[in-house]
Amino acid sequence: MAISQFTFSVTVSTSSSKLSPFRAFGASASESVHCQHTPRREFLKGIALHVLPLVVLREPPPPSQAREIEVGSFLPPSQLDPSFVLFKASPKDTPALRAGNVQPYQFILPPTWKQARVANILSGNYCQPKCAEPWVEVKFEDEKQGKVQVVASPLIRLTNKPNASIEDIGSPEKVIASLGPFVTGSTYDPDELLETSVEKLGDQTYYKYELETPYALTGSHNLAKATAKGNTVVLFVASANDKQWQTSQKTLKAILDSFEV
């Protein structure tokens, strides 16, 4: 039966504080709505508009701070060697630095290198402030010379002693046995370890390594430097393939030597 005229009325209590969250949206509507000769579709469309403010859009994760341009265009020259520039990590660079899980670190780079983006799944962005597995802090690379990256590991993964030094964790061989896969990007074979050394910079002790890794994902040649500070072990890795290593091993060793926390 056709209806030529109808009236629809909605009454909303003025005591909106007693309404459930799912009913509270009606409190912003007028206390009564009268519709005459209004098609049902138009009326429902009007009701739908009141629901829209309830939709909450989640913001995407903050974009990477990596700048894919030559670092010489925005980093200052190194005071020790003006042919390099100095990278000093700050809380704006990584989630772990913002959370205080990693202490600021620094190293030099050739001015032609570029900072590479670190995928969120590798960056520790979603597990701070308590990550169970190591994560990548920053990466820099150059097609002709190689690449470097900083990897951070929770101290608890290596020792139960809080605020342990690298010596407390164990010998250089023991530490690289635990962190080796994060140097190579795959597995670690003790036979690939060519040289180890211990370096003291102030109160901080560093273990240094040179590895020949023909099957590594990172490259056939890897240099590494590890230290512990606070509740984190920080690992610096410089990698190159055979061609890069022939021309840039001195540069990569200089970069490695400059790393400190």
KEGU-563383 format. One record per atom (N, C-alpha, C): residue in three letters; x, y, z. Coordinates in steps of 0.1 Angstrom, whole numbers, plus 5000, padded with zeros to 4 digits. Layout:
BEGIN
ALAXYZ
...
// end
This chain:
BEGIN
MET500949885000
MET500050005000
MET500950125000
ALA500750214991
ALA501550344990
ALA501250435001
ILE502250495007
ILE502050595017
ILE502450735012
SER501550825012
SER501750955006
SER502451045016
GLN502451025029
GLN503051115039
GLN503351035051
PHE504551055057
PHE504850995070
PHE505751085078
THR505751065090
THR506551145100
THR507451045108
PHE508751075109
PHE509650985117
PHE510251075127
SER510251025139
SER510751105150
SER511851035158
VAL512951095161
VAL514051035170
VAL514251125181
THR514151075193
THR514351155205
THR515651115212
VAL516551205215
VAL517851185221
VAL517851245235
SER518251165244
SER518351215258
SER519451315259
THR519251425266
THR520151535268
THR521351485277
SER521151385284
SER522151335293
SER523051235285
SER523851285276
SER524651205267
SER525751125275
SER526051175287
SER527051105294
SER526650965298
LYS525350935298
LYS524850795301
LYS524850705290
LEU525050755278
LEU524950675266
LEU526250595264
SER526050475258
SER527250395254
SER527950455243
PRO529250425241
PRO530050485230
PRO529350465216
PHE528650345215
PHE528050315202
PHE526750395199
ARG526150455210
ARG524950535209
ARG525250685210
ALA526450715215
ALA526650855218
ALA526650945205
PHE526950885193
PHE526950975181
PHE525651045179
GLY524450985184
GLY523151045182
GLY523051175190
ALA523851195200
ALA523751315209
ALA524051435201
SER524751425190
SER525051545182
SER523951575172
ALA523051495171
ALA521851515162
ALA520851605169
SER519951665161
SER518851745167
SER517951655175
GLU517251705185
GLU516451625194
GLU515251555187
SER514851605176
SER513851545168
SER514051565154
VAL513751465146
VAL513951475131
VAL512551455125
HIS512051545117
HIS510751525111
HIS511051525096
CYS510551415089
CYS510751405075
CYS509351395068
GLN509051485059
GLN507851475051
GLN508151465036
HIS507451365030
HIS507651345016
HIS509151325013
THR509851255022
THR511351235020
THR511551085017
PRO512151065006
PRO512350925002
PRO513250855013
ARG513050725015
ARG513750655025
ARG515250655023
ARG515650645010
ARG517050645006
ARG517750775011
GLU517150885009
GLU517751015014
GLU517851025029
PHE516750965036
PHE516850965050
PHE517950885056
LEU518150765050
LEU519250675054
LEU520550735051
LYS520650805040
LYS521950875037
LYS522350975047
GLY521251055052
GLY521551155062
GLY521951085075
ILE521350975079
ILE521850905091
ILE523250865090
ALA523650815078
ALA525050765076
ALA526050865078
LEU525650995075
LEU526651105077
LEU527051125091
HIS526151085101
HIS526451105115
HIS527450995119
VAL527550885112
VAL528450775116
VAL529850805112
LEU530050885102
LEU531450905096
LEU532450955106
PRO532051045115
PRO533051095125
PRO533650985134
LEU532950865135
LEU533450755144
LEU534550685137
VAL534850695124
VAL535850625118
VAL537250685122
VAL538150605127
VAL539450645131
VAL540450585121
LEU541150675115
LEU542250625106
LEU543550625113
ARG544150505112
ARG545450485118
ARG546550545109
GLU547450625116
GLU548550685108
GLU549550585104
PRO550150585092
PRO551250495089
PRO552450515097
PRO553350425098
PRO554650445106
PRO555350565100
PRO556150635108
PRO556950745103
PRO557850695092
PRO558050775082
PRO558950735071
PRO560350725076
SER561150645069
SER562550635072
SER563250775070
GLN564250795079
GLN565050915078
GLN566150915068
ALA566250795062
ALA567350775052
ALA567250875041
ARG568350935037
ARG568451035026
ARG569250975015
GLU568650935004
GLU569250864993
GLU570050964984
ILE570851044990
ILE571751134982
ILE573151124988
GLU574151174982
GLU575451154987
GLU575651225000
VAL576251155010
VAL576351205023
VAL577151325024
GLY578051355015
GLY578851475015
GLY578051595013
SER576751585009
SER575951705007
SER575251745020
PHE575351665030
PHE574651705043
PHE575351665056
LEU576451595055
LEU577251565066
LEU578551645067
PRO579051685079
PRO580251765080
PRO581551685077
PRO582551755073
PRO583851685071
PRO584351635084
SER585051525084
SER585751465096
SER586951555099
GLN587051585112
GLN588251665117
GLN589551585116
LEU589351445117
LEU590551365116
LEU591051345102
ASP590151345092
ASP590551325078
ASP589451395070
PRO589751515064
PRO588751595057
PRO588351525044
SER588951415040
SER588551345028
SER587351255031
PHE586951245044
PHE585751175048
PHE584851275055
VAL583551225056
VAL582551305064
VAL582251225076
LEU581651285086
LEU581351225099
LEU579851205101
PHE579451085103
PHE578051055107
PHE577951035122
LYS577151115128
LYS576851095143
LYS575351065144
ALA575050945149
ALA573650905151
ALA573050985162
SER571851025160
SER571051095171
SER569651035172
PRO568851065182
PRO567551005184
PRO566651025172
LYS566851115163
LYS565951135151
LYS566251025141
ASP567350955142
ASP567750855132
ASP567050715133
THR566950665145
THR566350525147
THR565450515159
PRO564550425158
PRO563650395170
PRO564350355182
ALA565450285181
ALA566250235193
ALA566950355200
LEU567450445192
LEU568050565198
LEU567050645205
ARG565850655199
ARG564750735206
ARG564250665218
ALA564350535218
ALA563850465230
ALA564950455241
GLY566150495238
GLY567350485247
GLY567950355248
ASN567550265239
ASN568150125239
ASN569550115233
VAL569850215225
VAL571250225219
VAL571750355222
GLN573050365226
GLN573750485229
GLN574250545215
PRO574250675214
PRO574750735201
PRO576050685197
TYR576250665184
TYR577450615178
TYR577850695166
GLN579050685162
GLN579550765151
GLN580650685143
PHE580850735130
PHE581850675121
PHE581950765109
ILE583050755102
ILE583350835090
ILE582950755078
LEU582650835067
LEU582250775054
LEU582850865043
PRO583150795031
PRO583550875020
PRO582350965016
PRO582551085011
PRO581451175008
PRO580451124997
THR580951034989
THR580150984978
THR579150874981
TRP579250824994
TRP578350714998
TRP576950775000
LYS575950685000
LYS574550715002
LYS573950635013
GLN573050695020
GLN572350615031
GLN571250535025
ALA571150415029
ALA570150315023
ALA569050305033
ARG567850285028
ARG566650265037
ARG566650125043
VAL566250125056
VAL566149995063
VAL564649955064
ALA564349835059
ALA562949795060
ALA562449785074
ASN561149825076
ASN560649825089
ASN560749695097
ILE560649585089
ILE560749455096
ILE562149425101
LEU563149505096
LEU564549485101
LEU564949595110
SER564249705111
SER564649825118
SER564349815133
GLY563549725138
GLY563149725152
GLY562149825155
ASN561549885145
ASN560549985146
ASN559349935154
TYR558949805153
TYR557749755159
TYR557949675172
CYS559249675176
CYS559549595188
CYS560149675199
GLN560449805197
GLN560949885207
GLN559849915218
PRO560249925231
PRO561549925236
PRO562149795239
LYS561449685237
LYS561949555241
LYS561949455229
CYS563049455222
CYS563249365211
CYS563949235215
ALA563449125211
ALA564048995215
ALA565248955205
GLU565249005193
GLU566248975183
GLU566949095178
PRO568149075173
PRO568949195167
PRO568149265156
TRP568449385154
TRP567849465144
TRP568949555137
VAL568649615126
VAL569549695118
VAL569249845122
GLU570249915126
GLU570150055129
GLU570150145117
VAL571250145110
VAL571450225098
VAL572250155088
LYS572150195075
LYS572950135064
LYS573450245055
PHE574650225050
PHE575250315040
PHE575950235029
GLU575950275017
GLU576550195006
GLU577050284995
ASP577950214987
ASP578450274975
ASP578650154965
GLU578250164953
GLU578250054944
GLU579750014941
LYS580650104941
LYS582050074938
LYS582850034950
GLN582450064962
GLN583250044973
GLN582749944983
GLY581449934984
GLY580849834994
GLY579749895002
LYS579549845014
LYS578449885022
LYS578849865037
VAL578149945046
VAL578349925060
VAL576949935067
GLN576849865078
GLN575649875086
GLN575849855101
VAL575049915109
VAL575049895123
VAL573949805128
VAL574349695134
VAL573349605140
VAL573449605155
ALA572249605161
ALA572149615176
ALA571449485181
SER571949435191
SER571449305197
SER571149335212
PRO569949285217
PRO569749295231
PRO570849215239
LEU571349275250
LEU572349215257
LEU571949085263
ILE570649075267
ILE570148955273
ILE570348835264
ARG570448855251
ARG570548745241
ARG571948685243
LEU572948755248
LEU574248705249
LEU574748675264
THR574148745273
THR574448725287
THR573348765296
ASN573248705308
ASN572248745318
ASN572748855327
LYS573948895326
LYS574548995334
LYS574149135329
PRO573449215338
PRO573049345333
PRO574349435331
ASN574249525322
ASN575249625319
ASN576649565317
ALA576649445311
ALA577949375309
ALA578749445299
SER580149435301
SER581049475291
SER581249365280
ILE581849395269
ILE582049295259
ILE582949185265
GLU583949225274
GLU584749115280
GLU583949025289
ASP582949085296
ASP582048995304
ASP581348895296
ILE581048925284
ILE580248825276
ILE581148705272
GLY582448735269
GLY583348625266
GLY584448675257
SER585148575251
SER586248605242
SER585748655229
PRO586648715220
PRO586248755207
PRO585648645199
GLU586148525200
GLU585648405193
GLU584248375197
LYS583948375210
LYS582648345215
LYS581548445210
VAL581948575210
VAL581048685206
VAL580748665191
ILE581748645183
ILE581448635168
ILE580648505165
ALA580848405173
ALA580048285171
ALA578548315173
SER578248405182
SER576848445184
SER576348545174
LEU577148635170
LEU576748745161
LEU577148725146
GLY577948615143
GLY578348595130
GLY577348595119
PRO576148525122
PRO575048535111
PRO574648675108
PHE574748765117
PHE574348905114
PHE575448985107
VAL576648925106
VAL577748975098
VAL577548925084
THR577348795082
THR577248735069
THR575948745062
GLY574848765070
GLY573548765065
GLY572948625063
SER573748525066
SER573348385065
SER573848305077
THR574848215074
THR575448135085
THR576848175088
TYR577348125099
TYR578748165103
TYR579548035104
ASP580748035098
ASP581647925098
ASP582947975105
PRO583347915116
PRO584647965123
PRO585847965113
ASP585847875103
ASP586947875094
ASP587047995085
GLU585948075085
GLU585948195077
GLU586648315084
LEU586848295097
LEU587448405105
LEU588948405103
LEU589448515097
LEU590848535094
LEU591648595105
GLU591048695112
GLU591848765122
GLU590948825132
THR591448835145
THR590648905155
THR591648995163
SER591149095169
SER591949185177
SER591049255187
VAL591749315197
VAL590949385208
VAL591449525208
GLU590549625209
GLU590849765209
GLU590249835221
LYS590949925227
LYS590450005238
LYS590350145234
LEU589150205235
LEU588950355233
LEU588350405246
GLY589250475254
GLY588750515267
GLY588350405275
ASP587150405281
ASP586650295289
ASP585950185281
GLN585850205268
GLN585150115260
GLN586050015253
THR585749885253
THR586449785247
THR585749735234
TYR586449715223
TYR585849665211
TYR586649545206
TYR585849445201
TYR586449335194
TYR586349355179
LYS587449335172
LYS587549355158
LYS587749225150
TYR587149215138
TYR587249085131
TYR587449115116
GLU588149025110
GLU588249025095
GLU587848885091
LEU586848875081
LEU586348745077
LEU586348735062
GLU586748615057
GLU586548585043
GLU585348495041
THR584348545035
THR583048475035
THR582548455021
PRO583048355014
PRO582648335000
PRO581148314997
TYR580448265007
TYR579048225006
TYR578148325013
ALA578648435018
ALA577848525026
ALA576948605017
LEU575748645022
LEU574848725014
LEU575348875014
THR576048915024
THR576549045025
THR577749075016
GLY578548975013
GLY579648995005
GLY580748895008
SER581748874999
SER582748775001
SER583848825011
HIS583848955015
HIS584749005025
HIS583949085035
ASN584249055048
ASN583449125058
ASN584449175069
LEU584349295074
LEU584949345086
LEU583949375096
ALA584249345109
ALA583249375119
ALA583949425132
LYS583149495140
LYS583649555152
LYS582449555162
ALA582649495174
ALA581549485183
ALA581949535197
THR580949595204
THR581149645217
THR579749635225
ALA579849635238
ALA578649635246
ALA578549765254
LYS577349815255
LYS577149945263
LYS575649945267
GLY575449965280
GLY574049965285
GLY573449825284
ASN572349815278
ASN571649685277
ASN571749635262
THR572749675255
THR572749645240
THR574249615236
VAL574349515227
VAL575649495220
VAL575449555206
VAL576449635203
VAL576349705190
VAL577449645181
LEU577049605169
LEU577949545159
LEU578049635146
PHE579249665142
PHE579449745130
PHE580049655120
VAL579449655108
VAL579849555097
VAL580149635084
ALA581349605079
ALA581649665065
ALA581849545056
SER581149555044
SER581149435035
SER581549475021
ALA582049385014
ALA582449415000
ALA582549274992
ASN582249284979
ASN582449174970
ASN583949174966
ASP584349074958
ASP585749064954
ASP586249184947
LYS585449234938
LYS585849354930
LYS585949474938
GLN585049494947
GLN585049614956
GLN586249604965
TRP586549484970
TRP587549464980
TRP588949504975
GLN589149474962
GLN590449494956
GLN590849644956
THR589849734955
THR590149874954
THR589849954967
SER589049894976
SER588449974987
SER588749915001
GLN589549815002
GLN589749755015
GLN590349855025
LYS591249945020
LYS591850045030
LYS590750135034
THR589850175025
THR588750265029
THR587850205039
LEU587450075036
LEU586550005046
LEU587149985059
LYS588449955060
LYS589149945073
LYS589250075080
ALA589450185073
ALA589350315079
ALA588050355085
ILE586950315078
ILE585650335083
ILE585350255095
LEU585850125095
LEU585650035106
LEU586450095119
ASP587650135117
ASP588450185128
ASP587850305134
SER587050385126
SER586450515131
SER585250485140
PHE584650365139
PHE583350345146
PHE583650345161
GLU582750415168
GLU582750415183
GLU581450455188
VAL581150405200
VAL579850425207
VAL580150515219
// end
